[in-house]
Structures are given as C-alpha cells and as structure tokens.
Amino acid sequence: MRTYPCDSPQAAARIVALTVLADREIGQDELDLLDRLAVHEQLGLDRQHFHAVLDSLCEDLLSSEQLRWADKCPVDDATLAGFMGEIEDPSLRRRLLRVCIEVAEADGQVDDGESIVLTAAVAHWGLHREMFRSPN
C-alpha cells in the first residue's frame, strides 16, 4: 500500500475512499453524496484528484495479498491502523468521521465493513464522544 504525508488531502481522501469501498461496491448513492457535499473540496482536492485517490486505493487493494473480499473489511487491522495514523489533526479527524458516517449511511444501512472503518476511526482517533453528537 502506498503512504501519504500526515494530514495530506490524499491521506484524508483515502479514509473516505475506504469507507466507500468497505461494503465491496461503489454505490451511486455514495458517489452522489460525495458530490453533493463537495467532499473533494472539503479535503483540499479537485474532483479529479479525489477520484484518483479512490482509483489508487482500488489498485492497491487489487495488488495486495491481504485482500480477501470474503472478509468484512478489505484491509487488515494493521493496514487500517496505518491509514488512520496518517491523520493527526484533531479537526480533520472530526471532519473525516462526520463525512465517513454520512457516506456509510448514504444507502440507508451501515454494512459490516463500513462499521469496521468507522469503529477504527473512533478508536484510533479517540473520538468516542463524536459518535453521539449531532452533525453541525
């Protein structure tokens, strides 16, 4: 898996992209939500660069020996921890968690893989209280 600088737009976009992919499909509801919320702009990317990060994650997953689509999450715990470790800024962490929750709920249900990504974000970033706050 490729690495990104801490708190970079690409590292943040990969967390969102992983949430999109965590249910093993890229749903139109999720893509529409990303556009409606202008997530790429929130992360400091143009739309094309956001989708390039999504494509790169897909390439990394397909070339990875750890990828087993039968598993609940397309990455193992160590890789997931590495991705979360690339986000250190507290305000960016909160913003990403809110976006990822909205992405996971876009199709009306939170899949097991999406839940794993959200739970990892909460645990790694210490945002347990954020799960109970209403979006601003």
C-alpha positions, -999 to +999 in steps of 0.1 A: +000+000+000+012+035-008+017+060+020+008+097+021+021+125+042+003+130+075-028+152+073-024+155+035-056+158+013-047+124-002-044+107+032-078+121+042-094+112+008-082+076+012-101+073+045-132+084+027-125+062-002-120+032+021-154+039+036-169+040+001-153+006-007-159-010+026-192-025+015-175-041-015-191-018-041-191+018-051-228+028-049-243+056-068-259+069-036-224+073-021-210+090-052-239+114-054-234+122-017-197+129-022-206+153-050-234+169-031-212+175+000-183+185-023-161+162-002-132+167-025-133+205-018-136+199+019-104+179+017-085+204-005-087+184-037-104+189-070-129+162-080-104+145-104-077+142-078-102+127-053-112+101-078-075+094-085-071+086-048-101+063-050-086+046-081-052+043-064-068+026-034-086+002-057-053-006-074-035-011-041-063-034-029-063-055-061-025-059-060-024-066-022-020-102-010-042-093+021-073-085+000-100-111+006-134-098-004-150-125+017-136-106+048-158-079+063-133-052+056-110-051+025-079-042+046-064-059+077-062-043+111-025-032+107-032-015+073-063+002+087-043+014+117-016+028+093-043+047+073-057+062+105-022+070+117-017+093+087-044+117+101-032+136+132-050+169+131-080+168+156-103+190+135-095+169+103-102+137+123-136+151+134-145+163+099-135+129+083-155+110+108-186+131+101-181+126+063-175+089+067-206+084+088-227+102+061-211+080+034-217+048+053-254+058+058-259+070+022-276+038+011-298+036+042-278+009+060-243+006+075-226-025+062-202-045+085-172-033+065-183+003+069-188-002+106-153-016+109-138+015+093-159+038+114-151+019+146-114+020+137-115+058+132-133+063+165-108+041+184-076+053+167-085+090+169-102+089+204-135+103+191-159+082+211-179+113+221-182+124+185-204+094+177-231+109+199-230+145+186-254+157+160-239+170+128-234+207+125 
